Amino acid sequence: MRGMHGLAQWQGATTCLAFAVAYDGAEITTAEGLADGKTLHPVQQAFLDQDGFQCGYCTPGQICSAVGMLVEAAAGQPSHVTAPASPADKSAEITLSDTEIRERMSGNLCRRGAYVNILAAVRHAAATSGGQP
């Protein structure tokens, strides 16, 4: 998922480095394709509301990564920093703490250093979208 600029079947994909034939038949969604007409996706809106961008160079990848990580977290996929769930609790919900969000977004670089606002945007989107694509 790291360094991606699109989503394949709502999973992160490094679409800028992949051969198109590798995704033959897959649904590919870019940052531009997340909006529903003139209504922005909750993550796109969160990036605007929280000033989660500077120059815009990394913004499409940051937005797609945020959407992908929200979907993964909602599906219960742990990261390296996810607290282990008890063996008896198979449906433990993943809490998207700042540490969890930073880990899941860690492969995306911002050359302008907008990380504080990117974190705020992802935190806001997590609270409003519920991890839904």
C-alpha angles and dihedrals in degrees: 000000000000118000093007127155099190147027124244111200086341090301120116114264133184090226093166090062101036130091111245091234089064088068098041107154094006124124108244119196122189127194088264091054095055095079120090101225106297093345112096122226111256091252092051090049091048091053089053095044094047098038089242094169140056116181096002096235095118097027099099091051092044091051094047091046090050092051091046094048092048090053091047093049092047088052090054097249107155126220128212091274100042110123110245114257119229113263090243093055107069093163099053111153117233113239111220099219120171089261091052093048092047091051094048092047095040097109093061116088126204114199091200096051099240091152096123092057093039088056090049091049094050091045089051093047091049089054094048106034103041090218094293117145 
